[in-house]
């Protein structure tokens, strides 16, 4: 079945299974490491959940050398979700309130924790109120629900792709782009550029003049005539940004380790850090609104915004770190930093900007800046940087000991119960209540942390257990299931249902989809393309295509094809090829390589086309080229709204693509031959024959 569905030969699959199981047990652990491509699917969350289930079954969770690690491709992607750039989260993974559902703070907290629930999410009221006190200070009092009314509320999908569609539809006037280059780096990049072209104003903060700042004069749509510079009303403000060596702050990497980055040099000219820019933007807005009695101005005027600045006027980043950590507000310890999240209270006596980061400034010391050499501490290295929560380097590490609190083996000893001291100890900070013995059993009706038994390691779960079956939290079901991608040249061999029935689709004329197997016209797009990164370039290329050494190492957009596909389509090594989907066609140099192995799936040979996605069309960088993301349509995972950019169907032909208006006619011919309509590929439920 694995071979039929995935094209992986049984002996190869068995070899992997035997290697993983042989390396999982009392003396050994296996870690799954994935690049971000696992998430770039309409079933991405379930891919990772499938791996988590395997790790639970093999005993590889909460133990050294186990778990799941994501290679993010950027230094602080973890930090960007902890203290989020995501529209539906508050810091520390607290959900964003929803308009009409969370009219009061009590309503909001009741959706996170409930009576009888176990674990530390029952303290969500303390985490939330401490956050509100950190943000609104003296203005946040119990009488006004701690300013809960001032928080923004969700009114629907406010993700990046819905936002750009709203821009196209005239529902957005302005946009900030901070370290993002959607004109190249986002799926359906053409839609991104069309959205940018329909704004009143656009602020781009970056280290280079990226394509998202110059689309109005040299984007692909200028060449095809779909846009004209004189018709684009968007006023673009390009503000130079400081690079990572020109500003102080923190990185949070995949292991949740926060490491402090010291400023090496001052930024040149007008370049500013994000902290400097947003602090002074907020200061100027508050000054302009001073004295206003309009209720809509209160969220801004009531914010705590009193960060100290240096002689250059730049705010002190350590003061932001201290605010995130939090402090006692009343009593004998008023003004002292909180030592950990268990010190947070729901009565307004504590403040803290992100509960999972509490302890990062314990004792008034920047714990992230610790740099004790490895030779001077144990192998866990707890005195290098700081990891959330509470400096625990491995989450759920109670699982590294057996139910009686003894290490599963001496080789893998990590934390254990010290019977003499009556506390948990070990090489790492125990991710457990340190004085709760393995023999503890909660009394009937106990809830919160007290409801967890002494052998319940998963302290953030509602029952303290690791879940193989997830009855809540996922929109596409409690267990992973195999679905084909949104665009696939093969039928789902496992189920009648072709694609994820809950995937997020956009039925729009400007977002056509290729037909998949079983639909009329699927044969027009017989191949599969997949996207990936290169060592020499970084994401959309905004930092690397402007560096001559890196640009010289990878100067041109290319596609990787197998010798078999090259023979079938008469593609010549280092010549050009045109790759086409229902959205557009791009050109790339041909790299014929055995890396791209044809797969036999359900009896059909599937050829793959490999596409790096670092290039974009523009005149500012040292190198430019067609963007792989122009080929992509919009179909998203239903849980986290991440695009399916890892895979799609396509055709590939030898030679260079047409230019100018001829490119539009070329793509329209493909659409016509495939019979593509707005509904093509966008039926979520597969109809029974």
C-alpha positions as CSV (number, residue, x, y, z in Angstrom):
1,X,0.0,0.0,0.0
2,X,2.8,2.4,0.8
3,X,4.3,1.8,-2.6
4,X,0.9,2.2,-4.3
5,X,0.2,5.5,-2.5
6,X,3.7,7.1,-2.3
7,X,5.8,5.3,-4.9
8,X,8.3,4.2,-2.2
9,X,9.4,0.5,-2.8
10,X,8.5,-1.8,0.1
11,X,12.2,-2.8,0.8
12,X,13.1,0.9,1.1
13,X,10.2,1.7,3.4
14,X,11.0,-1.4,5.6
15,X,14.6,-0.3,5.8
16,X,13.6,3.1,7.3
17,X,11.1,1.5,9.7
18,X,13.7,-1.0,10.9
19,X,16.3,1.8,11.4
20,X,13.9,4.0,13.4
21,X,12.5,1.2,15.6
22,X,16.0,-0.2,16.3
23,X,17.1,3.2,17.4
24,X,14.1,3.7,19.7
25,X,14.0,2.1,23.2
26,X,15.4,2.4,26.7
27,X,18.9,3.0,25.5
28,X,18.3,4.9,22.3
29,X,16.0,7.6,20.9
30,X,15.2,8.9,17.4
31,X,14.5,12.5,16.5
32,X,12.5,13.4,13.4
33,X,13.9,16.5,11.7
34,X,12.0,18.1,8.9
35,X,12.4,21.2,6.8
36,X,9.6,23.6,6.6
37,X,8.3,21.8,3.5
38,X,6.3,19.5,5.6
39,X,4.1,22.4,6.5
40,X,3.7,23.6,2.9
41,X,0.8,21.2,2.2
42,X,-3.0,21.3,2.4
43,X,-2.5,18.5,5.0
44,X,0.7,20.0,6.6
45,X,-0.5,20.0,10.2
46,X,-1.5,16.3,9.9
47,X,1.9,15.4,8.5
48,X,3.5,16.7,11.6
49,X,0.9,15.1,13.8
50,X,1.5,11.8,12.1
51,X,5.2,12.1,13.1
52,X,4.2,13.0,16.7
53,X,2.1,9.8,16.9
54,X,5.0,7.7,15.8
55,X,7.2,9.3,18.4
56,X,4.7,8.7,21.1
57,X,4.3,5.1,20.2
58,X,8.1,4.6,20.1
59,X,8.7,6.4,23.4
60,X,10.7,9.2,21.8
61,X,8.9,12.2,23.4
62,X,10.3,14.1,26.4
63,X,13.6,12.3,26.1
64,X,17.1,13.4,25.1
65,X,17.6,12.9,21.4
66,X,13.9,12.5,20.7
67,X,11.0,14.7,19.7
68,X,10.5,16.5,16.4
69,X,12.6,19.4,15.2
70,X,11.8,21.8,12.4
71,X,14.6,23.3,10.3
72,X,12.9,26.7,9.8
73,X,15.3,28.3,7.4
74,X,15.4,31.5,9.4
75,X,16.9,32.3,12.8
76,X,13.8,33.3,14.7
77,X,10.7,31.8,13.1
78,X,10.0,30.1,16.5
79,X,10.2,33.5,18.2
80,X,7.8,34.9,15.6
81,X,5.2,32.3,16.7
82,X,5.9,32.6,20.4
83,X,5.4,36.3,20.4
84,X,3.4,36.1,17.3
85,X,3.2,37.7,13.9
86,X,0.2,35.4,13.4
87,X,-3.2,37.1,13.2
88,X,-5.0,34.5,15.4
89,X,-2.7,34.3,18.4
90,X,-1.7,36.5,21.3
91,X,1.8,36.0,22.9
92,X,2.4,32.6,24.5
93,X,-0.2,30.8,22.2
94,X,-3.2,32.4,23.9
95,X,-5.9,32.5,21.2
96,X,-7.0,35.9,19.8
97,X,-10.5,36.9,21.1
98,X,-13.3,36.6,18.6
99,X,-15.9,39.4,18.1
100,X,-19.4,38.3,19.3
101,X,-18.0,35.2,21.2
102,X,-15.7,36.9,23.7
103,X,-17.6,39.9,24.9
104,X,-16.0,39.8,28.3
105,X,-12.7,38.5,29.8
106,X,-14.7,35.7,31.5
107,X,-16.1,34.6,28.2
108,X,-12.6,34.5,26.7
109,X,-10.9,32.6,29.5
110,X,-13.8,30.0,29.5
111,X,-12.8,29.0,26.0
112,X,-9.3,28.2,27.0
113,X,-9.9,26.4,30.3
114,X,-12.9,24.8,31.8
115,X,-14.0,23.3,35.2
116,X,-12.4,19.9,35.8
117,X,-9.7,20.5,33.3
118,X,-6.2,19.4,34.3
119,X,-2.8,20.9,33.6
120,X,-1.4,24.4,33.4
121,X,-3.8,25.8,30.8
122,X,-6.2,26.2,33.8
123,X,-4.1,29.2,34.7
124,X,-5.0,31.0,31.5
125,X,-6.7,33.8,33.5
126,X,-3.4,34.6,35.2
127,X,-1.5,34.5,31.9
128,X,-4.0,36.8,30.1
129,X,-4.5,39.3,32.9
130,X,-0.7,39.6,33.4
131,X,-0.4,40.3,29.6
132,X,-3.1,43.0,29.8
133,X,-1.3,44.6,32.8
134,X,2.0,44.5,30.8
135,X,0.3,46.2,27.9
136,X,-2.1,48.7,29.6
137,X,-0.5,49.2,33.0
138,X,-2.5,51.3,35.4
139,X,-5.3,51.6,33.0
140,X,-6.0,47.9,33.3
141,X,-8.1,47.3,36.5
142,X,-10.5,44.6,37.6
143,X,-13.4,47.2,37.3
144,X,-12.8,47.5,33.5
145,X,-12.0,43.8,32.8
146,X,-8.3,44.8,32.8
147,X,-8.9,46.6,29.5
148,X,-9.9,43.4,27.7
149,X,-12.2,45.5,25.6
150,X,-9.2,47.3,24.1
151,X,-7.8,44.1,22.5
152,X,-8.5,43.7,18.8
153,X,-11.1,41.0,18.1
154,X,-11.2,38.6,15.1
155,X,-14.1,39.1,12.7
156,X,-13.0,36.3,10.3
157,X,-9.9,35.2,8.4
158,X,-7.3,37.9,8.6
159,X,-4.4,35.7,7.2
160,X,-2.0,37.0,4.6
161,X,-3.8,35.4,1.7
162,X,-7.3,36.7,2.6
163,X,-5.6,40.1,3.2
164,X,-4.2,40.2,-0.3
165,X,-7.5,39.2,-1.8
166,X,-9.2,41.9,0.2
167,X,-6.7,44.4,-1.3
168,X,-7.6,43.3,-4.8
169,X,-11.3,43.7,-3.9
170,X,-10.7,47.2,-2.7
171,X,-11.0,46.5,1.1
172,X,-7.6,47.6,2.1
173,X,-5.8,51.0,1.9
174,X,-2.4,50.5,3.5
175,X,0.1,47.8,4.1
176,X,3.3,47.4,6.1
177,X,5.9,45.0,4.8
178,X,8.6,44.3,7.3
179,X,11.3,41.8,6.2
180,X,8.8,40.2,3.7
181,X,8.9,40.1,0.0
182,X,5.5,38.7,-1.1
183,X,5.9,39.9,-4.7
184,X,8.4,37.0,-5.0
185,X,8.1,34.9,-1.8
186,X,4.4,34.2,-1.4
187,X,2.2,31.7,-3.2
188,X,0.3,33.1,-6.2
189,X,2.8,35.9,-6.3
190,X,0.9,37.6,-9.2
191,X,-2.0,38.1,-6.8
192,X,0.4,39.6,-4.3
193,X,1.6,42.1,-6.8
194,X,-2.0,42.9,-7.9
195,X,-2.9,43.5,-4.3
196,X,0.0,45.8,-3.7
197,X,-1.0,47.7,-6.8
198,X,-4.5,48.4,-5.4
199,X,-3.4,50.2,-2.2
200,X,-3.2,53.9,-1.3
201,X,0.0,53.5,0.5
202,X,2.7,50.8,1.1
203,X,5.5,50.9,3.6
204,X,8.4,48.6,2.8
205,X,11.1,48.2,5.4
206,X,14.0,46.1,4.1
207,X,17.8,46.1,3.6
208,X,17.5,46.2,-0.2
209,X,15.1,47.6,-2.7
210,X,13.2,44.4,-3.1
211,X,10.6,43.5,-5.8
212,X,7.7,44.3,-3.4
213,X,9.0,47.9,-3.5
214,X,9.5,48.1,-7.3
215,X,6.7,46.0,-8.7
216,X,5.1,49.1,-10.1
217,X,7.9,49.8,-12.5
218,X,9.5,46.4,-13.4
219,X,7.2,43.6,-12.3
220,X,6.1,40.8,-14.7
221,X,2.7,42.4,-15.2
222,X,4.3,45.6,-16.6
223,X,5.9,43.5,-19.3
224,X,2.6,41.7,-20.2
225,X,0.6,44.9,-20.2
226,X,-1.7,43.7,-17.3
227,X,-0.5,46.7,-15.3
228,X,0.8,50.1,-16.4
229,X,3.0,52.2,-14.1
230,X,0.9,55.3,-14.6
231,X,-2.3,53.5,-13.5
232,X,-0.9,52.2,-10.2
233,X,-2.1,54.5,-7.5
234,X,0.0,53.0,-4.6
235,X,2.4,55.4,-3.0
236,X,5.4,53.4,-1.9
237,X,7.5,54.4,1.1
238,X,10.8,52.5,1.2
239,X,12.5,52.8,4.6
240,X,15.9,51.2,5.0
241,X,16.2,48.6,7.8
242,X,19.1,47.6,10.0
243,X,20.5,44.2,9.4
244,X,20.8,41.6,12.1
245,X,24.4,42.7,13.0
246,X,23.3,46.4,13.3
247,X,20.7,45.9,16.1
248,X,20.5,44.2,19.5
249,X,17.8,41.7,20.4
250,X,17.0,38.0,20.6
251,X,16.7,35.0,18.4
252,X,14.5,32.1,19.4
253,X,15.4,28.9,17.5
254,X,13.7,25.6,17.0
255,X,14.7,24.2,20.4
256,X,12.9,27.2,22.0
257,X,16.3,28.6,23.0
258,X,16.4,32.3,23.3
259,X,19.9,33.8,22.5
260,X,20.8,37.4,22.8
261,X,22.3,39.1,19.8
262,X,24.5,42.1,20.6
263,X,24.8,45.0,18.2
264,X,28.1,44.8,16.3
265,X,28.0,48.1,14.4
266,X,25.7,51.0,14.0
267,X,23.3,50.9,11.1
268,X,24.3,53.2,8.2
269,X,22.5,56.4,7.2
270,X,18.8,56.3,7.9
271,X,18.6,52.6,8.5
272,X,16.7,51.7,11.7
273,X,15.9,48.6,13.7
274,X,12.3,47.5,13.9
275,X,12.3,48.3,17.6
276,X,13.4,51.9,16.8
277,X,10.9,52.3,14.0
278,X,7.8,51.0,15.7
279,X,8.6,52.7,19.1
280,X,8.9,56.1,17.5
281,X,5.9,55.5,15.2
282,X,3.9,54.7,18.3
283,X,5.3,57.7,20.1
284,X,4.4,60.1,17.3
285,X,0.9,58.6,17.0
286,X,0.3,58.9,20.7
287,X,1.5,62.5,20.7
288,X,-0.8,63.3,17.9
289,X,-3.8,61.8,19.7
290,X,-3.0,63.3,23.1
291,X,-6.0,64.7,24.7
292,X,-8.5,62.7,22.5
293,X,-11.7,61.6,24.2
294,X,-12.7,59.4,21.3
295,X,-13.1,55.8,22.6
296,X,-11.4,54.3,19.5
297,X,-8.1,56.0,20.5
298,X,-8.0,54.4,23.9
299,X,-6.2,51.2,22.8
300,X,-3.3,53.3,21.7
301,X,-3.3,56.0,24.4
302,X,-3.6,53.5,27.2
303,X,-0.6,51.4,26.1
304,X,2.5,51.4,28.3
305,X,5.0,53.1,26.0
306,X,7.7,54.3,28.4
307,X,10.8,52.5,27.2
308,X,14.1,54.2,28.0
309,X,16.1,55.4,25.0
310,X,19.8,55.9,24.5
311,X,21.7,59.0,23.3
312,X,20.7,58.2,19.7
313,X,17.0,58.0,20.7
314,X,16.9,54.2,20.2
315,X,14.8,52.3,22.8
316,X,16.6,49.9,25.1
317,X,15.8,46.3,23.9
318,X,16.6,44.9,27.4
319,X,13.7,47.0,28.7
320,X,11.4,45.2,26.3
321,X,12.8,41.9,27.4
322,X,12.1,42.8,31.0
323,X,8.5,43.7,30.1
324,X,8.0,40.4,28.3
325,X,9.4,38.6,31.4
326,X,7.1,40.5,33.7
327,X,7.2,41.7,37.3
328,X,5.4,41.8,40.6
329,X,3.3,44.9,40.9
330,X,2.3,44.8,44.6
331,X,3.5,43.6,47.9
332,X,7.0,43.2,49.3
333,X,8.4,42.1,45.9
334,X,6.8,45.0,43.9
335,X,9.1,45.8,41.0
336,X,11.0,42.5,41.0
337,X,11.1,40.4,37.9
338,X,8.9,37.3,38.0
339,X,11.1,34.2,38.4
340,X,8.7,32.0,36.3
341,X,5.1,31.7,35.0
342,X,3.9,30.0,38.1
343,X,4.3,33.3,39.9
344,X,1.6,34.9,37.7
345,X,-1.7,35.8,39.3
346,X,-5.1,36.6,38.0
347,X,-5.8,39.4,40.4
348,X,-3.8,42.1,38.6
349,X,-0.8,41.9,41.0
350,X,1.6,40.7,38.2
351,X,2.4,41.8,34.7
352,X,4.1,39.8,32.0
353,X,4.1,40.2,28.2
354,X,4.4,36.5,27.4
355,X,3.9,33.9,30.0
356,X,6.1,31.2,28.5
357,X,9.0,33.6,28.4
358,X,8.7,34.4,32.1
359,X,12.0,33.7,33.8
360,X,14.0,35.0,30.9
361,X,14.9,38.1,33.0
362,X,14.9,36.3,36.4
363,X,16.8,38.2,39.0
364,X,17.2,41.2,36.7
365,X,19.7,39.3,34.6
366,X,19.4,38.8,30.8
367,X,19.4,35.0,30.8
368,X,19.4,34.9,27.0
369,X,22.9,36.5,27.1
370,X,24.5,33.7,29.1
371,X,27.5,32.3,27.4
372,X,29.2,29.8,29.7
373,X,31.4,27.5,27.7
374,X,30.4,23.9,27.3
375,X,33.5,22.6,29.1
376,X,32.4,24.5,32.2
377,X,28.9,22.9,32.5
378,X,27.1,19.7,31.9
379,X,26.2,18.3,28.5
380,X,22.7,19.9,28.5
381,X,24.3,23.3,28.7
382,X,21.6,25.1,30.7
383,X,23.8,28.1,31.1
384,X,24.0,28.9,27.4
385,X,21.1,31.1,26.5
386,X,17.6,30.3,28.0
387,X,14.8,28.1,26.8
388,X,11.1,28.5,27.4
389,X,9.4,27.5,29.6
390,X,11.4,27.9,32.8
391,X,14.7,27.1,31.0
392,X,13.7,23.5,30.3
393,X,15.7,22.3,27.3
394,X,13.5,19.3,26.6
395,X,9.7,19.6,26.9
396,X,7.7,17.1,28.8
397,X,11.0,15.6,30.2
398,X,9.1,13.8,33.0
399,X,8.7,11.2,30.2
400,X,12.4,10.5,30.3
401,X,11.8,8.6,33.6
402,X,9.6,5.5,34.0
403,X,6.3,5.7,35.9
404,X,8.2,5.1,39.2
405,X,10.5,8.1,38.5
406,X,13.6,6.0,37.5
407,X,15.6,6.6,34.3
408,X,14.6,4.3,31.5
409,X,18.4,3.5,31.3
410,X,21.6,5.0,32.6
411,X,22.6,5.9,29.0
412,X,19.5,8.0,28.6
413,X,19.1,9.3,32.2
414,X,17.8,12.9,32.0
415,X,15.6,13.8,34.9
416,X,14.5,11.5,37.8
417,X,12.9,11.4,41.2
418,X,15.3,11.6,44.1
419,X,13.7,9.7,46.9
420,X,16.0,11.0,49.6
421,X,15.5,14.6,48.6
422,X,11.8,14.1,47.8
423,X,12.1,16.1,44.6
424,X,12.7,15.8,40.9
425,X,16.3,16.4,39.8
426,X,18.6,15.6,36.9
427,X,20.6,17.2,34.1
428,X,17.8,19.5,32.9
429,X,15.2,21.6,34.7
430,X,12.3,19.2,35.4
431,X,9.3,20.0,33.3
432,X,7.1,18.9,36.2
433,X,6.2,20.1,39.6
434,X,9.5,19.4,41.4
435,X,8.0,18.1,44.7
436,X,5.2,16.0,43.2
437,X,6.2,12.3,43.8
438,X,5.6,9.6,41.1
439,X,3.2,8.0,43.5
440,X,0.9,11.0,43.8
441,X,-2.7,10.4,42.7
442,X,-5.1,13.4,42.6
443,X,-8.2,13.3,44.8
444,X,-11.5,13.0,43.1
445,X,-12.6,16.3,41.5
446,X,-9.0,17.8,41.5
447,X,-8.3,20.1,38.6
448,X,-5.4,22.2,37.3
449,X,-1.9,21.1,38.1
450,X,-3.2,19.4,41.2
451,X,-5.3,17.1,38.9
452,X,-2.2,15.7,37.3
453,X,-0.9,12.4,38.7
454,X,2.8,11.8,39.5
455,X,3.2,9.8,36.3
456,X,1.4,12.3,33.9
457,X,4.2,13.9,32.0
458,X,2.3,15.9,29.4
459,X,1.4,18.8,31.7
460,X,-0.1,21.1,29.1
461,X,-2.7,18.5,28.0
462,X,-6.1,18.6,29.6
463,X,-5.5,15.1,31.1
464,X,-1.7,15.0,31.3
465,X,-1.5,12.3,28.6
466,X,0.0,12.2,25.2
467,X,-2.8,12.0,22.7
468,X,-2.8,9.5,19.8
469,X,-6.4,10.5,19.1
470,X,-7.1,14.2,19.2
471,X,-10.8,14.8,19.8
472,X,-10.4,18.6,19.5
473,X,-8.1,21.2,18.1
474,X,-7.9,20.1,14.5
475,X,-10.3,21.1,11.8
476,X,-9.5,18.1,9.6
477,X,-10.1,15.3,12.1
478,X,-8.7,13.5,15.1
479,X,-6.3,11.2,13.2
480,X,-4.1,11.8,10.1
481,X,-5.4,10.5,6.8
482,X,-3.9,10.4,3.4
483,X,-5.2,12.9,0.9
484,X,-3.7,13.9,-2.4
485,X,-2.5,17.5,-2.9
486,X,-5.0,20.1,-4.2
487,X,-3.5,19.5,-7.6
488,X,-2.4,15.9,-8.4
489,X,-2.1,13.9,-11.6
490,X,-3.1,10.7,-9.7
491,X,-6.2,9.5,-7.9
492,X,-6.1,8.9,-4.2
493,X,-5.4,5.1,-4.0
494,X,-6.4,4.9,-0.4
495,X,-9.7,6.7,-0.1
496,X,-12.4,7.8,-2.5
497,X,-12.0,11.3,-1.1
498,X,-9.3,12.9,-3.4
499,X,-8.0,15.9,-1.4
500,X,-8.3,17.3,2.1
501,X,-12.1,17.9,2.4
502,X,-11.5,20.8,4.8
503,X,-8.7,22.5,2.8
504,X,-9.2,26.3,2.3
505,X,-9.9,27.1,-1.3
506,X,-10.7,30.4,-3.1
507,X,-13.1,30.1,-6.0
508,X,-12.1,33.1,-8.0
509,X,-11.4,33.8,-11.6
510,X,-8.0,35.2,-10.7
511,X,-7.1,32.0,-8.8
512,X,-7.6,29.1,-11.3
513,X,-6.6,25.6,-10.3
514,X,-5.3,22.8,-12.5
515,X,-7.7,19.8,-12.8
516,X,-6.6,16.8,-10.8
517,X,-6.8,13.1,-11.8
518,X,-10.4,12.1,-12.5
519,X,-11.3,15.6,-13.7
520,X,-11.6,16.5,-17.4
521,X,-8.3,18.1,-18.7
522,X,-6.0,16.6,-16.0
523,X,-3.8,15.2,-18.8
524,X,-2.9,18.8,-19.8
525,X,-0.8,19.0,-16.7
526,X,0.8,15.5,-16.3
527,X,3.8,16.3,-14.2
528,X,4.4,17.3,-10.6
529,X,6.6,20.2,-9.5
530,X,8.1,20.7,-6.0
531,X,9.8,23.8,-4.5
532,X,12.8,24.0,-2.3
533,X,15.6,26.3,-1.0
534,X,19.2,26.4,-2.0
535,X,22.2,26.8,0.4
536,X,23.4,29.9,-1.5
537,X,20.2,31.8,-1.3
538,X,17.8,32.9,1.4
539,X,14.0,32.7,1.1
540,X,12.8,35.2,-1.5
541,X,16.4,36.3,-2.2
542,X,16.1,39.7,-0.7
543,X,19.3,39.3,1.3
544,X,21.2,36.9,-1.0
545,X,20.6,38.1,-4.6
546,X,22.1,41.5,-3.6
547,X,25.3,39.8,-2.5
548,X,27.6,39.4,-5.5
549,X,29.4,36.3,-4.1
550,X,26.2,34.4,-3.5
551,X,24.6,35.6,-6.8
552,X,27.7,34.3,-8.6
553,X,27.4,30.9,-7.0
554,X,23.7,30.6,-8.1
555,X,23.2,33.1,-10.9
556,X,20.1,31.8,-12.6
557,X,16.7,30.2,-12.0
558,X,16.8,26.5,-12.9
559,X,14.7,23.4,-12.9
560,X,15.8,19.9,-12.0
561,X,14.5,17.0,-14.1
562,X,15.4,13.4,-14.3
563,X,17.1,11.9,-17.4
564,X,13.8,10.1,-18.2
565,X,11.8,13.3,-18.2
566,X,14.4,15.1,-20.2
567,X,14.2,12.3,-22.8
568,X,10.4,12.3,-22.8
569,X,10.1,16.1,-23.2
570,X,13.4,16.6,-25.2
571,X,14.9,18.8,-22.6
572,X,18.6,19.5,-23.0
573,X,21.0,20.1,-20.0
574,X,21.7,23.8,-19.4
575,X,19.2,24.8,-22.1
576,X,15.9,26.5,-21.3
577,X,12.6,25.0,-20.4
578,X,9.1,26.5,-19.9
579,X,7.1,25.3,-16.9
580,X,3.4,26.1,-17.0
581,X,0.3,25.9,-14.8
582,X,-3.1,27.5,-14.9
583,X,-1.7,30.7,-13.3
584,X,1.2,31.4,-15.6
585,X,4.4,30.1,-17.3
586,X,8.0,30.6,-16.2
587,X,11.3,29.8,-17.8
588,X,14.3,28.2,-16.2
589,X,17.6,26.6,-17.1
590,X,17.5,22.8,-17.3
591,X,19.5,20.8,-14.8
592,X,19.3,17.1,-15.7
593,X,20.0,15.1,-12.6
594,X,19.3,11.6,-11.2
595,X,18.3,13.4,-7.9
596,X,14.8,13.7,-9.4
597,X,13.7,10.1,-9.4
598,X,10.5,9.1,-11.3
599,X,7.9,7.5,-8.9
600,X,5.4,4.8,-9.7
601,X,2.2,5.7,-7.9
602,X,-0.8,3.5,-8.3
603,X,0.6,2.1,-11.5
604,X,1.4,5.5,-13.0
605,X,4.9,6.9,-13.6
606,X,5.1,10.4,-12.0
607,X,7.8,12.7,-13.1
608,X,8.9,15.5,-10.8
609,X,10.3,19.0,-11.7
610,X,12.4,20.6,-8.9
611,X,12.1,24.4,-8.6
612,X,14.1,26.6,-6.2
613,X,12.1,29.7,-5.4
614,X,14.7,32.4,-4.7
615,X,14.5,34.5,-7.9
616,X,12.2,37.3,-8.8
617,X,11.7,39.7,-11.8
618,X,13.2,43.1,-11.2
619,X,16.1,45.3,-12.0
620,X,17.7,46.1,-8.6
621,X,19.4,42.8,-7.6
622,X,22.6,41.4,-9.1
623,X,20.6,38.5,-10.5
624,X,16.9,38.1,-11.4
625,X,14.7,35.4,-12.9
626,X,11.2,34.1,-13.0
627,X,9.7,33.2,-9.6
628,X,8.5,29.6,-8.9
629,X,5.8,31.1,-6.7
630,X,4.1,32.6,-9.8
631,X,3.2,29.1,-10.7
632,X,1.3,28.4,-7.5
633,X,-2.4,28.7,-6.8
634,X,-4.0,29.4,-3.4
635,X,-5.1,26.3,-1.4
636,X,-4.4,26.3,2.3
637,X,-4.2,24.0,5.3
638,X,-7.4,24.6,7.2
639,X,-5.7,24.7,10.7
640,X,-3.0,27.3,10.2
641,X,-3.7,28.8,6.8
642,X,-0.3,27.8,5.3
643,X,-0.3,27.5,1.5
644,X,0.3,24.3,-0.4
645,X,3.5,25.5,-2.1
646,X,5.5,22.3,-1.9
647,X,3.7,20.5,-4.7
648,X,1.5,21.2,-7.7
649,X,0.8,19.8,-11.2
650,X,2.3,21.3,-14.3
651,X,3.5,20.8,-17.8
652,X,7.1,21.4,-19.0
653,X,8.2,22.1,-22.6
654,X,11.7,22.8,-24.1
655,X,12.6,26.4,-24.9
656,X,12.0,29.8,-23.5
657,X,8.5,31.1,-22.5
658,X,6.8,33.7,-24.6
659,X,7.1,37.4,-23.5
660,X,4.8,40.3,-23.3
661,X,1.1,39.8,-24.1
662,X,2.0,36.5,-25.9
663,X,2.6,34.9,-22.5
664,X,-1.0,35.6,-21.5
665,X,-2.2,34.0,-24.8
666,X,0.1,31.0,-24.2
667,X,-1.3,30.3,-20.7
668,X,-4.9,30.9,-21.8
669,X,-4.4,28.2,-24.5
670,X,-3.5,25.8,-21.7
671,X,-6.6,26.8,-19.7
672,X,-8.8,26.4,-22.7
673,X,-7.4,22.9,-23.5
674,X,-7.9,21.8,-19.9
675,X,-11.4,23.3,-19.8
676,X,-10.6,25.2,-16.6
677,X,-13.4,27.2,-14.9
678,X,-13.7,28.8,-11.5
679,X,-14.9,25.5,-10.1
680,X,-12.1,23.4,-11.5
681,X,-10.2,21.6,-8.7
682,X,-12.1,23.6,-6.0
683,X,-14.7,21.0,-5.0
684,X,-13.7,20.0,-1.5
685,X,-15.8,16.9,-1.3
686,X,-15.2,14.3,-4.0
687,X,-18.4,13.2,-5.6
688,X,-19.3,9.5,-5.6
689,X,-19.6,8.1,-9.2
